[in-house]
């Protein structure tokens, strides 16, 4: 098979850069720490990783990470490697081992970050990607244009099923489009999953019968495979329209099996993303990471939010959202829906819209809705009107002059 996998890295090394690149290529394919007689030139040509590109960027005087080769200078490079698809076949779990396995801890490496990934067409044939994506999410939520206005059940944990349902009652009465469990809310004795789903869906279905609008609720079904399938089936039976899984908790196999079983959109939470990304000299950029999860079946993907409460800068958030909206590859064009969250209010709406050029997103606000002095319904209205202004290109204060809920929100959206 002539197809090849291509991965690009930012590399820092105290060794000769070409030697370091060759060590990484060998470690992640046919080589090991000593030359073996049966690693013949023919085998290396067939199965070895290739160094496709090595570009020196700069040198520095100190290593970014401990434990590497001691040197007076450390060279930073762009490194592109490729592997024949025949090594692993179109398999996402084995792809992960190949492009992000033991290479990070090699002595030759004092810094390494995966920045780009290109996959051959056979991956698109093996993994169908999102079943619903943007179009299916809009159809099920009834939101045909503009963002889905959403929120998270807060407090994250501690509410009973009945108390959760009461919070949902206020939200759906206020016209909310999307509600999600916090990623910490699972199946504890204070708020059992089954009891929570039944209580919440009674409220959602009753409101849908009354108004014709059914809010989309992403219930956190994270668990083992049998638990997730059973929980999905309960949500479906109760009339729910979304389920949620925490990616780093369920893993690629978990998400792919959920995608194969699910008749509902899969809202994919990225909890734990910081340990993969926060150190600039180690880990992943979001663009290659989200490609893998989209192929596995994520319909919605969190991207943080502008001026968020975490450490991620705005340019990184926007790059993440653009990556989620872009095709994974020509053979797998379906985009997922980016989810903006973390300290969000209507103040971020205009900048978010300007940065990504569309409103195909879910914008979730917790305190930005619940903290409205006029109550939850006014909070929902205020966030929605902020997006109306953003899409129309009208300054927020000018639009607020004609919309009392938005005008009042400006007093506490600080």
C-alpha positions as CSV (number, residue, x, y, z in Angstrom):
1,X,0.0,0.0,0.0
2,X,1.4,3.4,-1.0
3,X,-0.6,5.6,1.4
4,X,1.4,7.3,4.1
5,X,0.6,9.1,7.3
6,X,2.3,12.4,7.8
7,X,2.9,14.2,11.2
8,X,4.7,17.4,11.8
9,X,6.4,18.3,15.1
10,X,8.1,21.2,16.7
11,X,11.3,19.6,18.0
12,X,14.0,20.8,20.4
13,X,17.1,18.7,20.8
14,X,20.5,18.8,22.4
15,X,21.8,16.3,19.9
16,X,22.6,16.7,16.2
17,X,19.1,17.5,14.8
18,X,19.4,15.0,11.9
19,X,20.5,12.2,14.3
20,X,17.6,13.1,16.7
21,X,15.2,12.9,13.8
22,X,16.5,9.6,12.7
23,X,16.2,8.2,16.3
24,X,12.6,9.4,16.5
25,X,11.8,7.8,13.1
26,X,13.4,4.6,14.1
27,X,11.8,4.4,17.6
28,X,8.4,4.9,16.1
29,X,8.7,2.3,13.3
30,X,11.2,-0.5,12.6
31,X,14.2,0.6,14.7
32,X,15.3,0.2,18.3
33,X,18.2,1.4,20.5
34,X,20.7,-1.0,18.8
35,X,21.1,-2.1,15.2
36,X,19.4,-5.5,14.6
37,X,20.5,-7.9,11.8
38,X,17.0,-8.6,10.7
39,X,16.2,-4.8,10.2
40,X,17.3,-5.2,6.6
41,X,17.4,-2.3,4.1
42,X,14.4,-3.9,2.4
43,X,12.5,-4.0,5.7
44,X,13.4,-0.4,6.5
45,X,12.3,0.7,3.0
46,X,9.0,-1.0,3.5
47,X,8.2,-0.2,7.1
48,X,10.5,2.4,8.4
49,X,9.4,6.0,9.1
50,X,10.9,8.6,6.8
51,X,12.2,12.0,7.7
52,X,10.4,14.1,5.1
53,X,11.5,17.5,6.3
54,X,13.9,18.9,8.9
55,X,14.1,22.7,9.1
56,X,16.3,24.4,11.8
57,X,14.5,27.4,13.4
58,X,16.8,28.6,16.1
59,X,19.2,27.6,18.9
60,X,18.8,28.3,22.6
61,X,21.1,27.9,25.6
62,X,18.9,25.8,27.9
63,X,16.6,22.8,27.5
64,X,12.8,23.2,27.8
65,X,12.4,19.7,29.4
66,X,14.7,17.9,31.9
67,X,16.3,14.5,31.4
68,X,17.7,14.9,27.9
69,X,21.1,14.9,26.4
70,X,23.3,17.6,28.1
71,X,24.5,20.2,25.6
72,X,25.8,23.8,25.5
73,X,23.1,24.6,22.8
74,X,19.7,23.2,21.9
75,X,18.4,23.3,18.4
76,X,14.7,23.9,17.6
77,X,13.4,22.5,14.4
78,X,10.3,21.7,12.3
79,X,10.3,18.0,11.8
80,X,7.9,16.1,9.4
81,X,7.8,12.3,9.6
82,X,5.8,9.9,7.5
83,X,4.9,6.2,8.0
84,X,3.5,3.7,5.5
85,X,-0.1,2.8,6.2
86,X,0.9,-0.8,6.0
87,X,2.5,-0.6,9.5
88,X,-0.8,-0.2,11.3
89,X,-3.7,0.0,8.8
90,X,-6.4,2.7,9.2
91,X,-6.6,2.3,13.0
92,X,-7.0,5.4,15.2
93,X,-5.8,3.7,18.4
94,X,-2.7,2.4,16.7
95,X,-2.2,5.8,14.9
96,X,-2.1,7.4,18.4
97,X,0.7,5.0,19.4
98,X,2.6,5.8,16.2
99,X,2.5,9.6,16.1
100,X,2.3,10.2,19.9
101,X,3.8,7.2,21.6
102,X,7.3,6.8,23.1
103,X,8.9,9.6,21.1
104,X,8.2,12.3,23.8
105,X,10.4,10.7,26.4
106,X,13.5,10.0,24.2
107,X,16.8,11.3,25.6
108,X,17.4,13.1,22.3
109,X,14.2,15.2,22.9
110,X,14.2,18.3,25.1
111,X,11.0,19.5,23.6
112,X,8.4,18.0,21.2
113,X,4.9,19.1,20.1
114,X,2.7,17.6,17.5
115,X,1.5,20.5,15.3
116,X,0.0,18.9,12.2
117,X,-1.4,15.7,10.9
118,X,-2.3,14.4,7.4
119,X,-4.0,11.1,7.0
120,X,-4.6,9.0,3.9
121,X,-8.0,8.4,2.4
122,X,-8.3,4.9,4.0
123,X,-9.0,6.5,7.4
124,X,-12.1,8.3,6.0
125,X,-13.3,4.9,4.7
126,X,-12.7,3.2,8.0
127,X,-14.1,6.0,10.2
128,X,-17.3,7.8,9.1
129,X,-16.9,10.7,11.5
130,X,-19.7,12.6,13.0
131,X,-23.2,11.2,12.4
132,X,-24.9,14.5,13.0
133,X,-22.5,17.4,13.0
134,X,-23.8,20.9,12.4
135,X,-26.7,20.1,10.2
136,X,-28.0,17.3,12.4
137,X,-27.6,19.4,15.5
138,X,-29.6,22.2,14.0
139,X,-32.3,19.9,12.9
140,X,-32.8,18.2,16.3
141,X,-32.6,21.5,18.2
142,X,-34.8,23.5,15.9
143,X,-32.2,26.3,15.7
144,X,-31.9,27.0,12.0
145,X,-29.6,30.0,12.2
146,X,-27.4,31.7,14.7
147,X,-25.7,29.9,17.5
148,X,-27.3,27.5,19.9
149,X,-27.6,29.4,23.2
150,X,-26.6,27.1,25.9
151,X,-25.6,26.6,29.5
152,X,-24.3,24.1,32.0
153,X,-26.1,22.8,35.1
154,X,-24.5,24.5,38.1
155,X,-23.4,23.7,40.7
156,X,-21.5,21.1,38.8
157,X,-22.3,18.4,41.4
158,X,-24.4,18.3,44.6
159,X,-27.9,18.8,43.1
160,X,-30.4,16.0,43.3
161,X,-32.2,14.8,40.3
162,X,-35.3,16.8,41.3
163,X,-33.2,20.0,41.9
164,X,-31.5,19.5,38.5
165,X,-34.9,19.2,36.9
166,X,-36.1,22.4,38.6
167,X,-33.1,24.2,37.1
168,X,-33.9,22.8,33.7
169,X,-37.5,23.9,34.1
170,X,-36.4,27.5,34.5
171,X,-34.1,27.3,31.5
172,X,-36.5,25.7,29.1
173,X,-39.2,28.2,30.2
174,X,-36.7,30.9,29.3
175,X,-36.2,29.6,25.8
176,X,-32.7,28.0,26.1
177,X,-31.5,25.9,23.1
178,X,-28.9,23.7,24.8
179,X,-28.2,22.4,28.3
180,X,-25.4,20.1,29.3
181,X,-24.3,18.2,32.4
182,X,-21.1,19.3,33.9
183,X,-18.3,16.8,33.1
184,X,-18.1,16.0,36.8
185,X,-21.8,14.9,37.0
186,X,-22.0,11.2,36.4
187,X,-24.0,8.6,38.2
188,X,-23.5,9.2,41.9
189,X,-26.0,8.3,44.6
190,X,-27.1,11.9,45.1
191,X,-28.1,12.3,41.5
192,X,-28.3,8.9,39.7
193,X,-28.1,9.0,36.0
194,X,-31.4,7.2,35.3
195,X,-33.3,9.3,37.8
196,X,-31.8,12.5,36.4
197,X,-32.6,11.7,32.8
198,X,-36.2,10.8,33.6
199,X,-36.8,13.9,35.7
200,X,-35.2,16.3,33.3
201,X,-36.8,14.8,30.2
202,X,-40.3,15.0,31.8
203,X,-39.7,18.8,32.1
204,X,-38.2,19.1,28.6
205,X,-40.9,17.0,26.9
206,X,-43.7,18.9,28.7
207,X,-42.3,22.2,27.5
208,X,-41.9,20.9,24.0
209,X,-45.5,19.7,23.9
210,X,-46.5,23.2,25.0
211,X,-44.3,25.3,22.7
212,X,-43.1,23.0,20.0
213,X,-39.5,23.7,20.9
214,X,-37.4,20.9,22.5
215,X,-34.2,22.0,24.2
216,X,-31.2,19.7,23.5
217,X,-29.8,18.3,26.7
218,X,-26.4,16.6,26.7
219,X,-26.5,14.0,29.4
220,X,-23.0,12.9,30.6
221,X,-23.0,9.1,30.0
222,X,-19.3,8.7,30.5
223,X,-18.5,5.1,31.7
224,X,-17.5,1.7,30.4
225,X,-18.9,0.5,27.1
226,X,-21.9,-1.3,28.4
227,X,-22.8,1.5,30.7
228,X,-22.6,4.1,27.9
229,X,-24.7,2.0,25.5
230,X,-27.4,1.4,28.2
231,X,-27.4,5.1,29.2
232,X,-27.7,6.2,25.6
233,X,-30.7,3.9,25.1
234,X,-32.4,5.4,28.2
235,X,-31.9,8.9,26.9
236,X,-33.2,7.9,23.5
237,X,-36.3,6.2,25.0
238,X,-37.1,9.2,27.1
239,X,-37.0,11.5,24.1
240,X,-33.6,13.0,24.6
241,X,-31.6,14.4,21.7
242,X,-28.0,14.4,22.8
243,X,-25.5,12.5,24.9
244,X,-22.1,13.6,26.2
245,X,-18.8,11.8,26.7
246,X,-15.5,12.9,28.2
247,X,-12.9,12.1,25.5
248,X,-9.8,11.6,27.6
249,X,-11.8,9.4,30.0
250,X,-13.5,7.0,27.5
251,X,-10.7,6.9,25.0
252,X,-10.8,6.4,21.3
253,X,-12.3,2.9,21.4
254,X,-15.0,4.2,23.8
255,X,-15.9,7.1,21.6
256,X,-15.9,5.1,18.4
257,X,-18.1,2.3,19.9
258,X,-20.4,5.0,21.2
259,X,-20.6,6.5,17.7
260,X,-21.4,3.1,16.2
261,X,-24.2,2.6,18.7
262,X,-25.6,6.1,19.0
263,X,-28.7,7.4,17.4
264,X,-28.0,10.8,19.0
265,X,-25.4,13.5,18.6
266,X,-22.3,12.9,20.7
267,X,-21.2,16.0,22.6
268,X,-17.5,15.5,23.2
269,X,-15.9,17.2,26.2
270,X,-12.2,17.7,26.3
271,X,-11.6,17.7,30.1
272,X,-7.9,17.1,30.6
273,X,-6.8,19.0,27.5
274,X,-4.5,21.1,29.6
275,X,-2.1,18.3,30.5
276,X,-1.7,17.6,26.8
277,X,-1.2,21.2,25.7
278,X,-0.4,23.7,28.3
279,X,3.4,23.4,28.1
280,X,4.3,25.1,24.8
281,X,7.2,22.8,24.4
282,X,5.4,19.5,24.9
283,X,2.3,17.7,23.8
284,X,-0.3,18.6,21.1
285,X,-1.7,21.5,19.1
286,X,-5.5,21.2,19.0
287,X,-5.8,20.9,15.2
288,X,-4.3,17.4,14.9
289,X,-5.9,16.2,18.2
290,X,-9.4,17.1,17.2
291,X,-9.0,15.4,13.8
292,X,-8.7,12.1,15.5
293,X,-11.7,12.6,17.7
294,X,-13.9,13.8,14.8
295,X,-13.0,10.7,12.8
296,X,-14.0,8.7,15.8
297,X,-17.4,10.3,15.9
298,X,-17.5,13.6,17.9
299,X,-20.4,15.8,16.7
300,X,-19.6,18.7,19.1
301,X,-16.1,19.6,20.4
302,X,-15.2,22.1,23.1
303,X,-12.7,24.8,22.1
304,X,-12.8,27.0,25.3
305,X,-13.9,30.6,24.8
306,X,-12.5,34.1,24.2
307,X,-11.3,35.9,27.3
308,X,-11.9,32.6,29.2
309,X,-11.2,31.8,32.9
310,X,-8.4,29.4,32.0
311,X,-4.9,30.0,30.7
312,X,-5.5,29.6,26.9
313,X,-5.0,32.8,24.8
314,X,-7.7,33.9,22.4
315,X,-5.6,33.1,19.3
316,X,-5.4,29.5,20.3
317,X,-9.2,29.3,21.0
318,X,-9.9,30.8,17.5
319,X,-7.5,28.4,15.8
320,X,-9.2,25.5,17.6
321,X,-12.7,26.6,16.5
322,X,-11.5,27.0,12.9
323,X,-10.0,23.5,13.0
324,X,-13.2,22.0,14.1
325,X,-15.1,23.7,11.3
326,X,-12.6,22.7,8.6
327,X,-12.7,19.3,6.8
328,X,-10.6,16.6,8.4
329,X,-9.5,15.7,4.8
330,X,-11.2,16.0,1.4
331,X,-12.7,12.5,1.9
332,X,-14.2,13.4,5.3
333,X,-15.6,16.9,4.9
334,X,-18.3,16.9,7.6
335,X,-17.4,19.6,10.2
336,X,-18.2,19.2,13.9
337,X,-19.8,22.0,15.9
338,X,-17.4,24.0,18.1
339,X,-18.5,24.6,21.7
340,X,-17.5,27.9,23.3
341,X,-17.5,27.9,27.1
342,X,-15.6,29.0,30.2
343,X,-16.5,32.4,31.6
344,X,-18.6,33.4,28.6
345,X,-21.2,36.2,28.3
346,X,-22.6,38.2,25.4
347,X,-19.5,40.4,25.5
348,X,-17.6,37.8,23.5
349,X,-20.3,37.3,20.9
350,X,-19.1,39.9,18.4
351,X,-15.5,39.0,18.6
352,X,-16.2,35.3,18.3
353,X,-18.4,35.9,15.2
354,X,-15.8,38.1,13.6
355,X,-13.0,35.6,14.2
356,X,-14.6,32.5,12.8
357,X,-16.9,34.1,10.3
358,X,-20.0,32.1,11.1
359,X,-22.4,31.2,13.9
360,X,-22.3,27.4,13.5
361,X,-21.5,27.0,17.2
362,X,-22.8,26.4,20.7
363,X,-22.2,29.3,23.0
364,X,-22.6,28.3,26.7
365,X,-22.8,30.7,29.5
366,X,-23.4,29.7,33.2
367,X,-23.1,32.8,35.3
368,X,-23.7,34.9,32.3
369,X,-27.3,33.6,32.2
370,X,-28.0,32.6,35.8
371,X,-26.6,35.9,37.2
372,X,-29.0,38.1,35.2
373,X,-30.9,40.4,37.7
374,X,-34.1,39.7,35.7
375,X,-33.8,36.0,36.1
376,X,-32.9,33.1,33.9
377,X,-35.3,33.9,31.0
378,X,-33.8,37.4,30.8
379,X,-30.3,35.9,30.9
380,X,-31.1,33.7,27.9
381,X,-32.7,36.6,26.0
382,X,-29.7,38.8,26.7
383,X,-27.2,36.3,25.3
384,X,-29.4,35.7,22.3
385,X,-29.7,39.4,21.6
386,X,-26.0,39.9,21.9
387,X,-25.6,37.4,19.1
388,X,-28.3,39.1,17.0
389,X,-26.3,42.3,17.3
390,X,-23.0,40.5,16.5
391,X,-24.4,38.9,13.3
392,X,-26.0,42.2,12.2
393,X,-22.8,44.1,12.9
394,X,-24.6,46.5,15.3
395,X,-22.6,47.7,18.3
396,X,-23.7,46.0,21.5
397,X,-24.6,49.1,23.4
398,X,-26.6,50.4,20.5
399,X,-28.6,47.2,20.2
400,X,-29.0,47.1,24.0
401,X,-30.8,50.5,24.0
402,X,-33.8,48.7,22.3
403,X,-33.6,45.5,24.4
404,X,-34.0,45.8,28.1
405,X,-32.8,42.3,29.0
406,X,-29.5,42.9,27.1
407,X,-29.2,46.4,28.6
408,X,-29.5,45.1,32.1
409,X,-27.0,42.3,31.3
410,X,-24.4,44.9,30.4
411,X,-24.4,46.0,34.1
412,X,-23.1,42.6,35.3
413,X,-21.3,41.2,32.2
414,X,-18.0,42.7,33.3
